[in-house]
Amino acid sequence: MIETLGEAMSPDAVGWKFARLKTLHERGVRVPGLFCLTGAAFHRAVAPVADTIDALVRDTDLDDWERVCATSARIREVIAGAGLGPEVERALEERLAADFPDGPLLAVRASVIGAPGQGEDSAQNPFAGMSDSFLYVPPSGVKEAVLRCWASAFSPEGLLYRHRQRLPFSGLSVAVGVQRMVFGERSLVLFTCDPTSYARDTVISASWGIGEGVVQEKAPVDHYFVHSRTGNVESVVARKTTMVTLDAERGHGTVETAVAGERVDVPVLSDEEARSLAALGRDIEKVFGEPQDIEATITEDGLVHVVQSRPVTIEADRHRIWSSANVSESFPDTTTPMTYSVARRFYWLLNYDYLRRSGVPESELHDLHETMTRLLGFLDNRIYHSINSFIRMLSAVPMFDSVRRDWERLVAELDTFYHHESEKPAGLRARGRRAVRLVTGWGRVVRGYRTLPRDFTDFQERWSALLREVRTSTTASEHPLKLVADYRHTWRTAGQLWGITLVNYQFMVLFHKAVELAMDRWGVDEQETLFSQLLCGGRQLKGAEIALSAVRLAELVRADAGLHDLFLGGQPRPIWDRLEAGKLPRDFTEEVHRHIERYGDRGIAELKLEKANLRDTPWELIRLVQQYAASDLTVADMEEVERATRLAGEELLRGKLPRARLRRARLRRAVLLGLFDRLRTTLYYREVGRYMRSELFGYSKQVIRALGVELHRREVLADPEDVFFLDLDELFGFVDGTGSTRDLAGLVAIRRRDLEKSRALRPLREFATGDVVATSVPQEEDVSPADMERGVALRGLGSCPGKVRGYARVLSNPSLDGDFPADSILITRETDPGWLYLMLASKGIVVERGSLLSHTAITGRKFGIPTIVGVPDATRRIPDGSLIEVDGGTGSVVILDEDPR
C-alpha cells in the first residue's frame, strides 16, 4: 500500500508523476525524498463507498456546472466520512515515523491513476492535473491532506476534465505522494521545447519563492529562452512584486507576500544558470525520450531540486510544422504560384512512385492521396516542407521507423522538436501484419540495392528518350490544347519513373548511417573531415561534370589568341551573336552548342519557372567562360585537387585506426572504404537525378512560356511573363475550359501585390503554427493606460494561436454571477484549475499574470482556445462588455468598441 524510492513505484501502482520521480532519482537527478500511498491504498479505504461514488457520477449531468459542483461536494463528504481505514492509517503513521523522524514540513500531492495510458501526467494526458497539492504540511496534517487528495480526483474541474476528454470514470484510483518540503528560494517551470512552436529551444518561467507562484499564476515571473543551437539566452524580466512562500505566522501552509524591494526588478536567473538548467532539461528529456515539462526549485545554496517531470503533448492534428531546410536549396527566397504548383505536383508524383516501389498497398496510397498532394506549402510566396505531411506519408513505409531519426537529420535537416510518432497497430493480429510487412519491406530494400544500377540506368534512358520526343514539339506555334496534352502525358510518364531517385536516397541515408556507426564503434574521430575527403573521387558528380565542361571551353579560348582577346575584351551578348552568325572557330562553336544541348537546363535558381536558364539565355555561358578564361584554371588541375583530397582522406583514416592489431585495422579500413564507395555511388545517382529533375522543370518552362505567349497574343495577359503568376490548374483550366475563372489578368494583379509584400518579410527557416497560417505583421508598441484608445493593441505573450472576436467578460473570480454568453472572452488577473469551466466556455482567454508554461497557457493550448498571458492591467484597461479581438499567436488584444453591449 505504501512504496518508497527504493521500491518498484510503477505507474500502475503510484501513477506517472511519482514513477517518473523514481526514475530521475535512479539517474542521479536531485529529487526530494518521498513515499507514496498506492492506488491500492485508495481502493482499500474507499471500497465501502465506491458504489455510492459511482452512482453519484452516473446520475449527474456533467454538462450542468451547478450539478457537477454539487456532486463533487457530496463525493468529498463521502470520502471524508469513510476515512483512511485502520490498515491504511496505521501504515501511513509507521512510514511517516520511519522516513521523516525529524518531523519536517511536507508536500502532499495527488496523482490520478486511470486505465493504462490515461492516468494523470501520462503521455496522452500530461495536463490531467486537476488533483490537489498541499504544501508545508506538518506530519500531523498529512492524514487530512491525503483524504483531500483522494477527493480531488472528483473535484468539479476533475469531473469536467475527464468528461470533456472522454476519459472513463470507472477504474479510477488516486496515489498520494508524501515528500519532504524543500524550502526553495527560487522556483521554475522548464519546457525542453517551446510549447507554442515545438522548437527545441528551452523555455523557463521563474519567480521568487516556491513553484506554486509560477504554476498557479500567483506571482509575476521572468521568462528565459535558451536557443538550442547557439546557447544564447533571451530574457523577459518582469517586475516581481509578490511571491508565494511559507506562512511563517502559522508555521505551515502558504501565503502570498511581498518581494524584498532590492529583488523586485532583479532577474531570478542569470544567463549561465538558465543554460545550466537547459542542460539539465536535455538530460531529463533523454531519460524519457520525449520533450518534458519540468518543475524545480532552487535552494539558497544554489542546488536544483526537481519535483516533477511530465511529457509535453505534441498534438500533430492541431499544429502544422513548416521547414524551408533542404527545399530552399531548390527554391530559394520568394517565387511565383506557377513554380509552387508545379513543384507541389512533382513532389506528389515522386513520392507516390516511391511508396509504390516500397510495397505500400494501393488502398493505403489511396488514403494518403490528400497527404501527398500537400507535402509543400506556399507561405509568403516561399515554398516550405510540411513536416506533418512528410512524417505521415513516410510512416506508411514499413522500415521508415528504423531510419526516421536519420531522415530528420540528413534529409529534412530538422531543428524543431517534432517527433509525432506514427500510430502503432493495436492487437496481436495487427502487430503480426506489421511484422510481416517489415520483413517484406527490408527484403525489398535488399533486392532494390542489387538492382539499383540497372534500374537507374533504365530510368535515365527512358527519360532521355521521352524528353527528346516532346521537346521538339514544344514551340509557341503549337496548338495550346496539344501543348497541354503533351505536358500531361510527359508528367504521367515521369511519375512512373521518378520514384527510383527516392529509392536511391533511401540507400544514401542507410550508407551514411552505416559509416557513422562504424566510425563511432571503432573510435574514429574527425568524422566531418573524413566525410568531406573520402567522398571525393569516383564517378564525376553531375554538377562537377558541368563545371569541367565550361572549364574545357575556357581552355579552348586560352589556346586561341584571337578568341582569347575577344573574350577578355568583349561583352557576352555580342560574342554570342557572333558565334550564332558562324564567325567564331567551328570546333569551339560546336563545343558550345554541345554544352548547351547537354546542360542547357542549368541556371541560377533553375527550378524556379519564372527564371531563365541557360537554354533561354545562352550568352550567360559566354560570361562564365570569360571568367574561367581570365584565370589559369584547368581541368587537369581540378581533377588533381580531387585526387589529392581523396588520398589525404585515406591517409587520415589509416592514422585513425589502431595499429596494435594490423590485420583488424586493415579489415576495418577496407570496410569503411567500401561503405564510402557505396555512399559515393548513391551521391552520383542523386546528382544525376537532380539534373534530370531540372530537365523536367526546364521542359515545363518551355510549355508554360509558349502558353504565356499565346495568351498575350489573345490579350488575356498583358505580358507573356504574367503566366507565372497563375498556377498550373488555372492556366490549363483556361485553355481546356475546366478552370473556375476567365479573369486571369485579375489574378495576376493580386498575385503581383502579394509577391511585393512578401519580399519585405523576413523568411523563417523553420516554424510551427497552431492556427490558420497568416502573413506576419509588424508588432506595435505597447501603450500606457492614458494613451489607450479604440483600435490600439495591448500586448502580452501569445500562448495558443488563433484570432477571435467577442465581448470582454472581466471577472475577479470564477464564481459566475449570471450567464456567460457563448461569444464571451474571459479577462481576469490569473487562473487556476478552479477556472476550468469558464475557460472552456470562453472564445478566448486574456490574463494579467501567467507564463507560457502556466495553467492558463497549458489549458488554452490543450483545448485550442486562443490565449494570451502577461497582459499588464488587462482587467483595468479592457472595459467589461467591450467588443475585442484576441490574437493568440501574436499576443495582441485590440479593443474594437468600448461601448458595453
N, C-alpha and C positions, 0 to 999 in steps of 0.2 A: 504493500500500500504506500510505502514511502521509499524513494530511491535517492541516492546521492550522486555526486560527480564521479565517484569511484565505482558506480554500478552501471547497469545497462542503459537506463534512461532512453529507451527507444521512443520514436514519435508516437507509436500506438499507445504507449503507457503514459507518457508525460507531455505529449504534444510537441509540435515542431519548435516552438520557442525555446524550450528548455533542452530539447535534444540537440539543437544547434549549439547552445552554450557549452554543453558537454564536449561536443566535437572540437570547438575552439579551445577549450581548456586542455584537451589532449594534444592539440597542436602548439601549445605554448603561449597562446594568447592570454593576457591577464583578465580573468573573469572572477568577480566576487564569489566567495563560497556560497553554496546553496544546497538545499534538498527540496524534493518535490513530493507532494501528495499526488498519487497517480489517479488516473481516471477510475481505476478500480475502487479507490477510497471514496470517490464521489458516488459511484453506483451503490456501494455498501451502505453509505449513510442515507442516500436519497431513495433507495429502493422502496421503502414503505410508502412513500408519497409519489412515486413515479407515475402511477396511473392517474392520479389527480392532476399532476402537471400536464400529462399528455392530453387529458380531456379538456383542460383549460385552453391549451393552444388550439386544439382541434375545433373547439366551439367558438373561436374568436375570428371575426372578420379582420384579417390582417391589413386590409386597405382602409380600415376605420381607425384613425390615430388615437382617438379617445378610448376606444375599446382596447386597443393594443396597450396603452398606458395602464388601464385598469387591470388587464390580465397580468401584466408584468408585476404590478404592485401585489396582486394576490399571490403570485408564484413566490415572490420574495418572502411573504409571510409564511407560506407553506414550508419553504426550505429552512427558514429561521426556526420554525416550530419543530421541525424534525431534528435539528441539531446535528452535531458530528456523529453521534452514536458513541457508546462507551469504547469500542475497539479502536476506532479512528482517533478519538480524543486521547486515549492512552498512548497510542503510537506517536502522536504529534508531540505530546509532552516529553516523552522519552527522547525523541530526536532533537527537540529544542535544547534539552539539557546536555545532550552529547555533543552537538555541533556548535552550540553557542553558549558555553558555560559562563562566559563573561557578561551575559545579558545585554548584548548590544541592541541598538535600534536596527530594525529590519525592514526590508521591502517585501511586500506580499503581492504577488502578481498571478493573474489567472491566464489560462490558455485553453481555449475550447478544442476538444478532440471530437472530430466528426468521423464520417466514413473515410476510408483511405483516400488521401489526396484532397480532402475537403476541409480539413481542420484549419484552425487559425494559424496564420503565418506559413501555410503551405504554399507551394509554388503557384497553385491555381488561385488561392485567396490570401495573399500575404497581408491584405489590409482587412481581414475579417475581424480586426482588433476592436471589437465592441466591449471586450472584457475589462473589468476594473483592475486598477493597481492602487495599492496603498503604501505610502512611503513614510519613513521614520516611525515605524510601528514598534512599540515596546513588546517584549515577549508576552506580557500579559494580555495584549490586544490581538495576538495572532489568531486565536480561535474565532473571534468575531470577524476578523478580516477574511478568514477562509470561507466562512458562511456567506459573506457578502460577495466574494469572488465567485463562488458557486452560483449564486443568484444572478450575477451579472450576465451570465450566458442567456438569461431570459429578460434582460433589460429591454425597454421599448425599442432602443436602437438595434440591439442584437436580434430581436424578433423581426423587425422591419428589414434589416440587412439580409438575413437568411431568406426571408420571403422574396425580396427583390432579386437575390442571386439564385433563387430556385434551389436552395440547399435544403436537404431534408432535416427535420427536427428529430426524427427517430434515430436512436443510436448515439445521440449526443452525450458527451460527458465533459467534465472540466478537470484539468490538472491545475494545481496551485504550487507555485514556486515560492519558497521562503529563503530570502537571500540577505546576506549581510549588507547593510546600507553603507555605501561609500559616500563620504562627505565631500562631494565634488565642489571645487571652486569654480570650475567652468564645465559646461556641458555642450554636447553637439549631436547633431544627426548628420550622417555622411552617406551619400549615394555614390556608388562606384561608377555610375553612368548618369549623365544628365537626364533627369526624369522627364524633361519636356521634349528631348530630341533623341535620346538613347545614344548620344555621343559618349565616347569613352572617358571624357573629362570627368574629374571628381567634383562633386558639388557638396559643400559643407555649410550647414547653418549652425551658428554657435552663439551662446549667450553666457552671461554670468549666472552663477547658481546651478541648479540641478536641471536635468533634462525635461522635466515637466513644463518648464518655461518655454522650451523650444517646441516640443511636440504638441502641446495643448495651446500654444499661441498666447501664453500668459506673460511673455516678456519680449521686448524688441530683440532682434537677432542681427548679427553680421552674416553676410554671405561671402563665401570664398569659392572661386572657380579655378581648379588646378588643371591646366592643359596637359593631356596625356603624353603628347609627343615632345613638348618643349619644357615642361615643368614650370612654365610661367604661371604666376598666381594673380588673378584679378579679384579684387575685393570690393564689396559694397558695405561700408561701415555705417551702422545705424547709431542713433542717439539712444543709448540704453539706460533708461531712467529707472526701470524696475527689474526685479529678478525674483525667482522662486527659491526658497531655501527652508531650512528647519525652523519651525515655530519655537524659538528658544524660550518664550514665555511659558508655553505649555509643556515643553520638553519632548514633544512628539508632534507628528503631523507637519504640514507645510503651510507657508504663509508667503504672500507677495510682500516684498519690502523694497525700499529704495536702494539703488546702486550708489555706492560712495561717489561723491562728486568728482574726484580725480579720475574715475574709471568710466564716466558716462560716455565720453567720446573716444576712449582708447580702444583699439581693435582687441577683440577677445583672443585672437590667434596672431602670431607672427607668420610671415610667409614661409619661413623654414618649418614651423610647426604644421602649417597647412600641407606642405609637401610630405612631411613625415606621416601625417595622418592619411594622406592619399596613398602612400606606400603600404601602410597597414591595411587600408581598404582593399588594395590589389591583392595582398596576401590572403585576406579572408575570402575574396572573390574566387581565388584559385582553389581554396579548400572546397567550396561548394559548386564551382563550375558554372556560375551564373552571376549576374550583377546583384549587388547586395545593398540593402537599406540597413545601416548600422547606427545604433545608439551607443554613446560612450560618455564618460565623464572624466575629467582631469582633476586630480587632487593637487593640493598646494605644492607637493614635491615634484610635480610635472609628470607623474605616471598616468598612463591612459588605461582606464578600466572599461571593458566592453560589457554592456548589459543586454544587448540584443543584436541579432543579425537575422534578417529575413530577406527573401528574394524580391527583386523588383520585377513586377509583372510586365512583360512586353507583349502588348496586345496588337498583333500584326493587323487585325482587321480594322483597327481604329487609327492606324498610322501608315503613312507612306514614307518610305526611306528612299532618298534620291542621291545618286552619286555621279559626278562627272569624271571620276577617275577612270582611266582607260578609254572611255568613249570620247573624251575631249581631245585625245590624240588624233582621232579621225575627224572629229567635227569641232575644231577649236572655236571658242568665243561664240558670237551670235551667228545665226544662219537663218534661212528662209523656210516657210512652211513646206515648199516643194521638197527641199532636201530632207526635212524631217519625215515627210510622208513616205518618201522612197526608202529612207533608212529604216523606218519602222516596218515596212513590208519586207525588207531584206532580212532583218533580224527574225521576223516570223518564219519565213521560208527556211532560213539557215537552221534554226533550232528545231523546226518541225522535222526536217530531214534527219537531223542528228538524233532526235528522240526515236524516230522510226528505225534508224540503223542500230540504236541501242536496245531495241526489243520492247519498247513501250507499246502496249496493246493499242489497237485502233480506238477502242472505247475510251481509254484514258486520253489519247490525243484529241478526241472529240471534246472531252470535258475540259481540256486545257486550252481550247481554242481562244477563248477570251483572254486568258493569261498571256498566251504567246503573241497576241496582237497588241499587247500593252507592255512590252518589255522596255520600251523607251517612253520618256515623257518630254514635252516641249514647254519649258518654263522660262519665261522672259526671253523667248527666242533663242534659248540654248537647249541642247539635247542632253538629257540625263538618263542614266540607267535607273529603272525601277527595281530596287533590290528585292522588294516583296515579290514581284512577279518572277524574277530570276530564281529566287530560292524555291518558290512554289513549283515552278516548272521543272527545275533540275532535280527536285526531290522525287520526281517520278522515275528517275534513272536509278535502278536498284543499288548500284555501287557508289552513288554520289555521297552518301554519309561518310564513306571511307576517306574521301578526298575533300570534303567540304571546307575544312579549315584552310587547306592549301589553295582551293579555288578562291576563297575570300581574300587570301593574302596575295596570291600571284596573279589572279585574273581580275577580280573585282577591285583589288587594292583597297579594301575596306579599312576605314578608321572608326567608323561608327560602331558602337557596341550593339549589333543587331544579330542575335542568334535565335531566331524563332525556329525552334526545332520542328521538323516535319512530324506529323502525327504518326505514331507507331500503331500498327494494327492490333486491335484487341482480340483476344480469344486464340485458342490453340490452332484452330484451322487457319485463321488469317495469318498468324505468325508463320505457320508452315508454308503457306503460299509465298509469303515474302522471302523465306529462306530459299525456296526453290528458285524464285526469280533472281535472288542474289547470286546463287551458284551459276545459274544460266547466264546472268549478266557478265560475271567475271570470265565465263567461258567465251562469251562473245568478244571480250576485251583481248583475250589471248589469241583467238583466231583473227581478230581485227588487226593485231600488230603484225602477224605473219603475212597478211595480205595487203598491208598498208602501202608498200611501194607500188604494187600492181594497181591498187585502187586509185592511188593518187595520180599515177601516170594516165590511167583511163580518164580520170576527171579532167586533166589538162588537155588531153587530145579531143575529148568530146566538146569541151568548152571552146577550144580554139576553132574547131570546125563550125560550131554554131555561130560564133562571133563573126567569122569570115562571111558566113552566109547572110547574116542580117545587116551587116554594116554597109554592104554595097547598095542596099535598097533604102537606106535611111538618108533621104535628102528632102529639102524643102519643097520639091516639086511632087513628091509622093502624096497620094490622096490621104487626108487625115485619118479616115477610118482604117485604111490599110496600115498606117503607122501605128495606130493604137492596137490593131490586131496582131501585128508583128511583135510589138512590145510585150503584149500579154503572153504570146507564145514563147518568147525568149525567156521571160521570167518564170513561166511554168516549168520550162525545161531546166532552167538553172536551179529551181527549187528541188529538183530530183537529184542534183549533183552536189550541191554545196555542203551538205552535212559532213562530208569526208574531212573538211577543214576543221570541224569541231572534234571529230574523232581523233585527228592528229593533235589538236590542242589538248585533248584528254591525255594522250601519251606524253606530251611535253610536260604537263603538270606531274604525272607519275614519275618520269625520269628525274625531274628536278627534285622531287621529294626523295627519291632513292639516293641521289647523290648527297643531299643534305644529311640523310640518316646515316649513310656510310661514313661521311666525314666526321659527324658528331660521335659516332661509336668508336672510331679509330683515333679520336683526339686531334683531328686536323684543324688548325686554326687558319686565319687569314682567308676565310672562305670567299669573301667578296672578290679579293684579288684573283684567287684561283678560278672562280667562275668567269671573270672578265678575260683572263688569259687563255684558259683551256677551251673556251667556246670559239676561239679563232681557228682558222684553218678549215679543212673540209671543203665541201661544195660551196661555191660562192653564193652568198645571200643575194636576193634579187636587188635590194637597194644598192649593195656594193657593185653588183654587175652593171647596173645603170650608170653609176658614177664612173666606173672604169671605162665604160663606152665613151662618155664625154671626155675623159682624160685622153683617150686614144685620138679623138678628134683634135684635141689641143696639140698633141704630139705631131699630127699631120700639119697643123698650122705652123708650128715652130720649124718644121722641116722644109717649108716652102717660104723663101724670103718675101715673095710678093704677098702671099696670104698673111704672113706674119705682120708686115707693115700695115696691110688693110685692117686686120683685126685689132691691132694696137691703136689705130688712129680713127677708125670708123664707128658709126652708130649701128646698133643691132638691126634695126628695121631696113635701112638701105642695103646693108650687107646681105640680108635675106632676099631682098628684091633682086639683087644681082645674081644670087645663087639660083633663084627661080627662073631668071632670064637666061640661064646657061652660061654665065660669064665667069664662073669660078671653075677650077680644075675638076674634071669629070669624076675622078676617083674620090675626091673629097665630097663632092655633091652627092654621089651615090651613098657614101657612108652616112652623111647627114640624113638623107631620106630613109635609110635603113634604120637609123636610130629612132627617128620619129615613128616609123611604122611599128617598131617593136615596143617602144617605151612612150608613145605619144599620150598615154593617159596619166602620166606622171605630171605633177604640178604642185603648187603651193595650195594646201587645203583641198586636195584633189577630189575628195568625196563630196565637197560642197558643190551642188549642181550649178549654183549661180557663179562659181569661179571658173574662169577659163583654165584649161590645161594645155599641155604642150601641143597637142593636136590642133587646138584652136589658135594658139599664138606661137607658132614655131620659131619666131625670131628670138624668143626667150632662150632657146638653146644656143643661139649665137652669142647672147650675153654671157651665158655660163662658160662657153668655150673661150670667150675673150678673157675671163678671169683666170681660167686654168692656163691659157697660153702665156699670160703675163707672169706666171710662176715657173718654177723648174720642176713641177710635179710630173712624175711619170708613172705608168702602170707598173713597171718593174719595181720602183721604189715602194709603192703601196703594197704590192704583194710581198716584198721583203719585210716590211714592217709587220705585216700579219704573221708571217712565218716566224720572225724573231719573237714576237709576243707569245706565240704558241709554245715555242721551245723554252722560253723563260717560265711559262706556267708548268711545263713538265719538270723542269729542274726544281722549281719551288716545291712541287708535290713530292718529288724524290726526297727532298730535305725534310719534309714534314712527317714522313712515315718513319717509325722506329727502325733503327739499323741493327738492333741486337739480334733479331731473327730475320736474316736477309731473305730467306725463301718466303716467309709470310709477308714481308714488306713488298716483295716483288708481286706476290699474288694480289695484295690489296691495291697496289698501284695499277695492275692490269685491270682489276675490276672497276676502279674509278675511271680509268681512261676509257674503258669500254662503255661505261654509263655516259660519260661525256660525249663519246662518239654518237651514241643513240640520241642524246639530247640535241646535239648539233644537227642531226638529220631531221628531227621534228621542227627545229627552228628554220631549217632550209625550206621545208614544206610550208611552214606558216607564212614565211615571207613570199613564197610563190603564190600562195592563196590570197594574200593581201593584195598583191598586184593584180591578180585576176579579178578581185573584187573592184579594184579601180577601173578595170576594163569594163565591168558590168555597169558601174556608175557612169563611166565615160560614154558608153553606148546610150544610157538613159539621157545624158545631156544632149546627145545628138537628136534624139526623138523629141524631147521637150522643147529644145530650141527651134526645131523645124515647126512644131505646132505653134510656138510663140510667134514665129514669122508669119504663119498663115492667119492667126487671129489678129495680128496687127494689120495685115493686108485687108482683112474684113472689117477693120475699125472697131473690133471688140476690145482690143487693148491699145493703149496709147503708145506703148513701146514694146517691142518684142521681148525685152528683158523682164517686163512685168509678169510674164508667165511664171516666174519663180516665186511670186508672192501668192500663188494659188497652191493648193495641194493636189496630189495626183488624181484623186477621185473627182475633184471639182473640174479639173482640166478635161479628163477623159469623159466625165459626165456631160460636159458642154458639147463635146464632139459627137457622142453617140446617143444623146438625149436622155441619159439616166441621172443627170445632175439635178440639184434642188434649186438652182438659181441661174438666171441668164445674165445677171448683173456682175460680170467678172471684174469690171473696172471699179465698181463699188467695193468689192472685196479687196482689191489691190490697194485702194486708198486707205482702208482701215489697217491693213497689214503693214503698210509703209509707216504709218504713225506708231504702230506697236513696236516696230523694229527700232525706230529712233528713240523711243522711251527706254527700251531695253538696253541699248548701248550705253546709257548713262548709269546703269545699275552695276553694282559690284558682283561679279559671279561668285557663287559658292561651290566649293569642291564637293561638299557632302552636307546634307541636312535632312531633317525629318519634319513632317507636318502631320498634325492630328486633325486638320481641318481641310476644307476645300482650299486647294492651292491658289494663292493670290499673289499678285505682284507686290513686292516690298515697297513700303513708303517711308520717307524720312520721318524720324521721330521728332515730335515737337518738344519744346522745353516745358518743364513743369511750371506752374504759376502759383502765386500766393493766393489765399482766400480773397484778398482785396481786389485782385485782378480777375477773379473768376467771373466768367460770363458765359452765356449760352454759346455752344459750339466750340469752346476751348477744352482741350483734353486734360484730365487728371492722369497721372502716371503711377503705375505700380509694377509688380513682377507678374507677367503673364504666366499662368500655371497650367491652364488647359485651353488649347486653341479653340477658336470658334467665335463668330461675331453674331451677336443677338441684340435686338431692341426690345425694350419692355419698360415697365414702370417701377421705379425705385421703391422698395419697401424697407425703410430704415428701422431696424429693431435693435434693442439693447439686450434682449434675452429671448430664448426660444419658446417661452410661454405665450403662445399665439392668442391674442385677444381680438377675435373677429376672424373674418375669412382671409384667405391667401389666394388671390386670383392666379389663374394659370400663366398669365403674362407678367408675373412679378419677378423682379431681380432683387435678390437679398443683399442688403447693405448692412454691415454690422462691424463691431470692433474686432472680434475674433470669434472662433467657433471651437467647439469640442464635440465629441460624439453625441451629446445631447441635442445638437442642432440637426441631426441627420434627416429627420422628417422634413424640415423646412428646406434643407439643402436639396433634397431630391425633388421637392415640389417647385424649385426655382428654375427659371430660364437661364439665369446667370448668377454668379456669386462675386461680391466685392467685399474685402475685409481690410481693415486698417493694419492689423498685425499679421503675423504668419510669415512663412518662408516657402520656398519651392518644395520643401520636404515636410511641411506641416500637415496637420489633419485636414485643413481646408483644401490645400493643393492636391493631396492624395485622393480625397473624396471626389473632387471635381474631375480629376483625370480618370478615376475608376469608372465614373458614371457618365463621362462625356459632357459635363456641364461647363461651359465657358467660365473660367475662374481667374480672378486677379487678386493677389495678396499684396500687403505692404503699401496700400494707398493712404498717404497721410491725411488725417482728418476727414476721411470719406463720409463718416456719419454726420459731420457738421457741414461739409461742403456740397453734399448732394441732397437737394430738397426731397423730402418724403413725397411720393406720388408723382415725381417728375418723370418725363419720358427721357430715357437714356439709352446710349448704345455702348455695349461692352465688347471689347475685342480681346479675348483671352490669349491671343497669340502675341500681340504687341504690348499688352498691358495697359491699354488705353480705355478710359471711360469718358464719354462725351455726353454732356447734358444737351438734349435736343429741344426740350421745352420745360421750363422751370415751373409752369403753372400746374399745380396738382390737378389730376383728373377728377 
